């Protein structure tokens, strides 16, 4: 049985994942004991460069916490060393990718309509 502190820790890890555009999901490949978790993009708009079923991270809950800490560290390092406007640039590039995907989807739909 989990104690209150463990529940709070899980909630904090989930909040951290949400801020990074991720959500927890069950690991689908050979996880007989259910000890592993996967982090996947949380919705259609989050992390557009990944497919919606991509496992961005797979491992234990503790491993996920450390991995997310590394992602946060890398983002902060980019802000400090490369450019203070890195968050805005990342958001712009993600929106560009969403736009490309939308255009491709619309083009594919248009072609399918013409063929039928």
C-alpha positions as a LaTeX table, in Angstrom:
\begin{tabular}{lrrr}
\hline
Residue & $x$ (\AA) & $y$ (\AA) & $z$ (\AA) \\
\hline
Unk1 & 0.00 & 0.00 & 0.00 \\
Unk2 & 1.25 & 3.48 & $-0.77$ \\
Unk3 & 1.57 & 6.17 & 1.83 \\
Unk4 & 0.56 & 9.78 & 1.48 \\
Unk5 & 4.12 & 10.93 & 0.70 \\
Unk6 & 4.36 & 8.47 & $-2.17$ \\
Unk7 & 1.06 & 9.69 & $-3.59$ \\
Unk8 & 2.31 & 13.29 & $-3.39$ \\
Unk9 & 5.55 & 12.31 & $-5.15$ \\
Unk10 & 3.62 & 10.68 & $-7.99$ \\
Unk11 & 1.45 & 13.78 & $-8.37$ \\
Unk12 & 4.55 & 16.01 & $-8.53$ \\
Unk13 & 6.09 & 13.79 & $-11.19$ \\
Unk14 & 2.84 & 13.92 & $-13.18$ \\
Unk15 & 2.81 & 17.73 & $-12.94$ \\
Unk16 & 6.43 & 17.86 & $-14.14$ \\
Unk17 & 5.55 & 15.61 & $-17.08$ \\
Unk18 & 2.57 & 17.80 & $-17.95$ \\
Unk19 & 4.74 & 20.92 & $-18.01$ \\
Unk20 & 7.07 & 19.16 & $-20.46$ \\
Unk21 & 4.14 & 18.20 & $-22.71$ \\
Unk22 & 4.08 & 14.55 & $-21.63$ \\
Unk23 & 1.77 & 12.14 & $-19.86$ \\
Unk24 & 2.23 & 8.72 & $-18.32$ \\
Unk25 & 1.02 & 5.62 & $-20.11$ \\
Unk26 & 1.49 & 1.91 & $-19.57$ \\
Unk27 & 4.53 & 0.39 & $-21.23$ \\
Unk28 & 3.14 & $-1.87$ & $-23.94$ \\
Unk29 & 6.10 & $-4.10$ & $-24.71$ \\
Unk30 & 7.02 & $-7.08$ & $-22.55$ \\
Unk31 & 6.27 & $-5.60$ & $-19.12$ \\
Unk32 & 5.20 & $-8.73$ & $-17.28$ \\
Unk33 & 5.32 & $-7.21$ & $-13.83$ \\
Unk34 & 3.96 & $-3.76$ & $-14.63$ \\
Unk35 & 6.99 & $-2.01$ & $-13.17$ \\
Unk36 & 7.71 & 0.20 & $-16.17$ \\
Unk37 & 5.94 & 3.32 & $-17.34$ \\
Unk38 & 6.09 & 5.19 & $-20.61$ \\
Unk39 & 6.02 & 8.91 & $-21.22$ \\
Unk40 & 4.18 & 9.92 & $-24.38$ \\
Unk41 & 3.07 & 13.28 & $-25.84$ \\
Unk42 & 0.11 & 14.43 & $-23.76$ \\
Unk43 & $-2.12$ & 15.61 & $-26.59$ \\
Unk44 & $-2.21$ & 16.47 & $-30.27$ \\
Unk45 & $-0.52$ & 19.85 & $-29.77$ \\
Unk46 & 2.26 & 18.77 & $-27.41$ \\
Unk47 & 5.65 & 17.84 & $-28.86$ \\
Unk48 & 4.46 & 17.81 & $-32.48$ \\
Unk49 & 7.67 & 16.31 & $-33.84$ \\
Unk50 & 6.79 & 12.95 & $-32.23$ \\
Unk51 & 4.05 & 10.64 & $-33.40$ \\
Unk52 & 1.17 & 10.36 & $-30.95$ \\
Unk53 & 2.05 & 6.81 & $-29.97$ \\
Unk54 & 5.79 & 7.42 & $-29.50$ \\
Unk55 & 7.29 & 6.28 & $-26.21$ \\
Unk56 & 9.55 & 9.24 & $-25.46$ \\
Unk57 & 10.76 & 7.55 & $-22.27$ \\
Unk58 & 10.36 & 4.02 & $-20.91$ \\
Unk59 & 11.47 & 2.90 & $-17.48$ \\
Unk60 & 10.63 & 3.05 & $-13.82$ \\
Unk61 & 8.83 & 5.94 & $-12.17$ \\
Unk62 & 12.07 & 6.92 & $-10.45$ \\
Unk63 & 13.91 & 6.77 & $-13.78$ \\
Unk64 & 11.25 & 9.01 & $-15.34$ \\
Unk65 & 11.77 & 11.60 & $-12.60$ \\
Unk66 & 15.53 & 11.66 & $-13.24$ \\
Unk67 & 15.05 & 11.76 & $-17.02$ \\
Unk68 & 12.66 & 14.72 & $-16.77$ \\
Unk69 & 15.13 & 16.49 & $-14.48$ \\
Unk70 & 17.70 & 16.08 & $-17.26$ \\
Unk71 & 15.31 & 17.51 & $-19.87$ \\
Unk72 & 14.61 & 20.50 & $-17.62$ \\
Unk73 & 18.34 & 20.99 & $-17.04$ \\
Unk74 & 19.03 & 20.91 & $-20.80$ \\
Unk75 & 16.30 & 23.46 & $-21.49$ \\
Unk76 & 17.59 & 25.78 & $-18.78$ \\
Unk77 & 21.14 & 25.41 & $-20.10$ \\
Unk78 & 19.92 & 26.34 & $-23.60$ \\
Unk79 & 18.27 & 29.45 & $-22.16$ \\
Unk80 & 21.40 & 30.51 & $-20.28$ \\
Unk81 & 24.06 & 29.70 & $-22.85$ \\
Unk82 & 22.49 & 29.83 & $-26.28$ \\
Unk83 & 19.66 & 32.30 & $-26.08$ \\
Unk84 & 17.41 & 33.73 & $-23.41$ \\
Unk85 & 14.51 & 33.63 & $-25.88$ \\
Unk86 & 14.81 & 29.86 & $-26.37$ \\
Unk87 & 11.29 & 29.13 & $-25.04$ \\
Unk88 & 9.72 & 31.44 & $-27.61$ \\
Unk89 & 11.85 & 29.95 & $-30.39$ \\
Unk90 & 10.92 & 26.41 & $-29.34$ \\
Unk91 & 7.22 & 27.34 & $-29.31$ \\
Unk92 & 7.55 & 28.93 & $-32.78$ \\
Unk93 & 9.29 & 25.87 & $-34.24$ \\
Unk94 & 6.70 & 23.56 & $-32.71$ \\
Unk95 & 3.93 & 25.66 & $-34.27$ \\
Unk96 & 5.73 & 25.53 & $-37.62$ \\
Unk97 & 5.76 & 21.72 & $-37.35$ \\
Unk98 & 2.04 & 21.65 & $-36.47$ \\
Unk99 & 1.35 & 23.84 & $-39.52$ \\
Unk100 & 3.35 & 21.52 & $-41.79$ \\
Unk101 & 1.45 & 18.50 & $-40.47$ \\
Unk102 & $-1.87$ & 20.26 & $-41.00$ \\
Unk103 & $-0.97$ & 21.21 & $-44.55$ \\
Unk104 & 0.08 & 17.64 & $-45.30$ \\
Unk105 & $-3.15$ & 16.32 & $-43.82$ \\
Unk106 & $-5.26$ & 18.77 & $-45.85$ \\
Unk107 & $-3.34$ & 17.96 & $-49.01$ \\
Unk108 & $-3.80$ & 14.22 & $-48.45$ \\
Unk109 & $-7.53$ & 14.72 & $-47.82$ \\
Unk110 & $-7.89$ & 16.79 & $-50.98$ \\
Unk111 & $-6.14$ & 14.12 & $-53.04$ \\
Unk112 & $-8.35$ & 11.42 & $-51.54$ \\
Unk113 & $-11.47$ & 13.41 & $-52.39$ \\
Unk114 & $-10.36$ & 13.85 & $-55.99$ \\
Unk115 & $-9.64$ & 10.12 & $-56.43$ \\
Unk116 & $-13.12$ & 9.02 & $-55.33$ \\
\hline
\end{tabular}
